[in-house]
Amino acid sequence: MALSPSAQRPVRAKPGTSPTTHSGAGATLSQSPCVVIVGGGFAGIEVAKALQGSPARVTVIDRNNYTLFQPLLYQVATAALSPADVAVPIRGLLHGPNIEVLLDEVVGVDLGRSCVRTIAGREISFSSLVIATGSQYNYFGYDEWARLAPAPKTLEDAVAIRRRLLLAFEEAEMCGDDEERRALMTFVVIGAGPTGVEMAGAIAELAKTTLARDFHRIDPTSARILLIEAGSKVLGEFPEKLGTYAHRALTRLGVQVLLNTKIELIDENGVVAGGQRIATQAVIWGAGVKATPVAAWLGIQPGPRDTVRVNPDFSIAAHPNIFVIGDAAAVSGIDGKPLPGLAAVAKQEGGYVGNLIRHRIEGTGTTTVFRYRDYGTMATIGRSAAVADLRGFKFTGTVAWLLWGFVHIYFLIGFHNRLVVFVNWCWAWLTYARSSRLITGDEGSRSAPRLPPVAPSVVESSKSISSRETLRANAKRN
Ligand SMILES: Cc1cc2nc3c(=O)[nH]c(=O)nc-3n(C[C@H](O)[C@H](O)[C@H](O)COP(=O)(O)OP(=O)(O)OC[C@H]3O[C@@H](n4cnc5c(N)ncnc54)[C@H](O)[C@@H]3O)c2cc1C
């Protein structure tokens, strides 16, 4: 997915004000080293926390005013959680007097002048720079597919997907044409990695349990959910046994899994996969990520998936004061294998680099070599169905699902969010309800659903819904 335009409009630098001023740091810190952290996600927040209370002036720049817990974004997209349940304001997390938070989007790095440039026209100087801008979805050269097949990467994406899914059922309810209704009730998820598996399972549960009794003219349980994967396995990066379990669990939920099937085309009417056209109005992309354009900012040759190859201490060649961490960096573990793009990796890298910079500033010696502590990987498929590979111990079913729930609640940021998500999940488990089934968002957004024409016969026979415009207007008002 191409980088979306800044989700929140950064505050423009006022003419006449110094763009490099660290107003929040105070006069006593004016001679201190300044550390600029770009990105307040999993990695960037850990760097800032390690530098809280240090002699450094720290500026955290993010294009959003919140940090996002991406592992639960698919639950926002499938109406199980609200956006606020999975995001926390960055200012609420970082309180140190030496820390300043800027809502702005970085667009480049001037290595010669040691400053970053932002979309709002600021130039912010650094003595140390940490870039932790994460990744974006990879459409493998077909960037025009991003509009047709959104991926759950930002809160805006998740809300747009939710809107598209829920509107499909609303449109199907009003549709008088069998073929069109069938297309509206077909959902295609691309990529059978953790994101695709979680999305497909959650859409199946939404259709087959939550919405089962909500409509009069359609039967939501007859919705077709297809999970399409170019490779030969579901959860290909997990041990074989767990992939096989996930495949079976998805099939039990009613998801049709198509393996060894390449997507050849995505257009307004659906997809062409493995030579077959599938008519649908809802395509969701979950087929791989690449790094944000950090290599281009630094003027260096990108590594695999556009990442930046870094030294073992995460600095870049010839610039010991510039670090790249998290999803944007390519680094190998002690076994020589590249570290995966996971939240745990990003958090540990952030803590390591934060401490390294602090030790350098305070002159308290060097930090030890970075070693990633791998506690395992997990993915959920649906109610009481998940897989977990914890240091070689493999779990499936209810045990894995409970472990998955515990770990995600534990790592969620903020007590309020933990409590809300826990209560939501308990309620959903008891009632099958999904509390956030709101159709919101902007019709004109890049992820706006493609509303098909409404069959006149149905419109005429419906007193309650007079036109497609009414539906749109209602959706906008919500
Ligand atoms: C749908 C989904 C599900 C996932 N599930 C899991 C899971 O279950 N377990 C797991 O371990 N990992 C999971 N991941 C991966 C995990 O979220 C990432 O590995 C992790 O977020 C990487 O952390 P990061 O700090 O490098 O980047 P991020 O957490 O993405 O943070 C990057 C930050 O940089 C900001 N930013 C980006 N560009 C700019 C710019 N130009 N200027 C200013 N700010 C900028 C962004 O707003 C963001 O706040 C999932 C990812 C996705 C998308």
The ligand as a Tripos MOL2 file, in Angstrom:
@<TRIPOS>MOLECULE
LIG
   53    58     1     0     0
SMALL
NO_CHARGES

@<TRIPOS>ATOM
      1 C1         -2.7880   -5.9690   10.6790 C.3       1 LIG1
      2 C2         -1.4990   -6.2420   11.4130 C.ar      1 LIG1
      3 C3         -1.4660   -7.2410   12.3780 C.ar      1 LIG1
      4 C4         -0.2950   -7.5040   13.0700 C.ar      1 LIG1
      5 N1         -0.2940   -8.4900   14.0320 N.ar      1 LIG1
      6 C5          0.8280   -8.7010   14.7570 C.ar      1 LIG1
      7 C6          0.8240   -9.6550   15.8260 C.ar      1 LIG1
      8 O1         -0.1860  -10.3140   16.0930 O.2       1 LIG1
      9 N2          1.9660   -9.8160   16.5430 N.ar      1 LIG1
     10 C7          3.1120   -9.0900   16.2710 C.ar      1 LIG1
     11 O2          4.1040   -9.2470   16.9660 O.2       1 LIG1
     12 N3          3.1340   -8.1890   15.2620 N.ar      1 LIG1
     13 C8          2.0430   -7.9840   14.5110 C.ar      1 LIG1
     14 N4          2.0520   -7.0600   13.4880 N.ar      1 LIG1
     15 C9          3.3290   -6.4000   13.1530 C.3       1 LIG1
     16 C10         3.6230   -5.2690   14.1060 C.3       1 LIG1
     17 O3          2.5090   -4.4410   14.2360 O.3       1 LIG1
     18 C11         4.8300   -4.5070   13.5750 C.3       1 LIG1
     19 O4          5.9150   -5.3900   13.4910 O.3       1 LIG1
     20 C12         5.1850   -3.3450   14.4780 C.3       1 LIG1
     21 O5          4.1200   -2.4250   14.5210 O.3       1 LIG1
     22 C13         6.4560   -2.6510   14.0050 C.3       1 LIG1
     23 O6          6.7350   -1.6080   14.8770 O.3       1 LIG1
     24 P1          7.4220   -0.2680   14.3530 P.3       1 LIG1
     25 O7          7.6320    0.5810   15.5530 O.co2     1 LIG1
     26 O8          8.5770   -0.6080   13.4790 O.co2     1 LIG1
     27 O9          6.3310    0.3860   13.4050 O.3       1 LIG1
     28 P2          4.8680    0.8770   13.7650 P.3       1 LIG1
     29 O10         4.3760    0.2620   15.0160 O.co2     1 LIG1
     30 O11         4.0840    0.6610   12.5240 O.co2     1 LIG1
     31 O12         5.0560    2.4260   14.0360 O.3       1 LIG1
     32 C14         5.4440    3.3050   13.0170 C.3       1 LIG1
     33 C15         5.0160    4.6930   13.4400 C.3       1 LIG1
     34 O13         5.6340    5.6180   12.5690 O.3       1 LIG1
     35 C16         4.6820    6.5930   12.1670 C.3       1 LIG1
     36 N5          5.1350    7.0890   10.8690 N.ar      1 LIG1
     37 C17         5.2450    6.3900    9.7090 C.ar      1 LIG1
     38 N6          5.7480    7.1780    8.7490 N.ar      1 LIG1
     39 C18         5.9530    8.3870    9.3070 C.ar      1 LIG1
     40 C19         6.4700    9.6150    8.8140 C.ar      1 LIG1
     41 N7          6.8730    9.7600    7.5470 N.pl3     1 LIG1
     42 N8          6.5390   10.6690    9.6540 N.ar      1 LIG1
     43 C20         6.1090   10.5630   10.9370 C.ar      1 LIG1
     44 N9          5.6300    9.4170   11.4520 N.ar      1 LIG1
     45 C21         5.5590    8.3490   10.6520 C.ar      1 LIG1
     46 C22         3.3630    5.8540   12.1350 C.3       1 LIG1
     47 O14         2.2720    6.7550   12.2880 O.3       1 LIG1
     48 C23         3.5180    4.9200   13.3230 C.3       1 LIG1
     49 O15         3.0390    5.4830   14.5110 O.3       1 LIG1
     50 C24         0.8840   -6.7640   12.7820 C.ar      1 LIG1
     51 C25         0.8480   -5.7550   11.8100 C.ar      1 LIG1
     52 C26        -0.3330   -5.4960   11.1330 C.ar      1 LIG1
     53 C27        -0.3780   -4.3940   10.1000 C.3       1 LIG1
@<TRIPOS>BOND
     1     1     2 1
     2     2     3 ar
     3     2    52 ar
     4     3     4 ar
     5     4     5 ar
     6     4    50 ar
     7     5     6 ar
     8     6     7 ar
     9     6    13 1
    10     7     8 2
    11     7     9 ar
    12     9    10 ar
    13    10    11 2
    14    10    12 ar
    15    12    13 ar
    16    13    14 ar
    17    14    15 1
    18    14    50 ar
    19    15    16 1
    20    16    17 1
    21    16    18 1
    22    18    19 1
    23    18    20 1
    24    20    21 1
    25    20    22 1
    26    22    23 1
    27    23    24 1
    28    24    25 2
    29    24    26 1
    30    24    27 1
    31    27    28 1
    32    28    29 2
    33    28    30 1
    34    28    31 1
    35    31    32 1
    36    32    33 1
    37    33    34 1
    38    33    48 1
    39    34    35 1
    40    35    36 1
    41    35    46 1
    42    36    37 ar
    43    36    45 ar
    44    37    38 ar
    45    38    39 ar
    46    39    40 ar
    47    39    45 ar
    48    40    41 1
    49    40    42 ar
    50    42    43 ar
    51    43    44 ar
    52    44    45 ar
    53    46    47 1
    54    46    48 1
    55    48    49 1
    56    50    51 ar
    57    51    52 ar
    58    52    53 1
@<TRIPOS>SUBSTRUCTURE
     1 LIG1         1 GROUP 0 **** ****
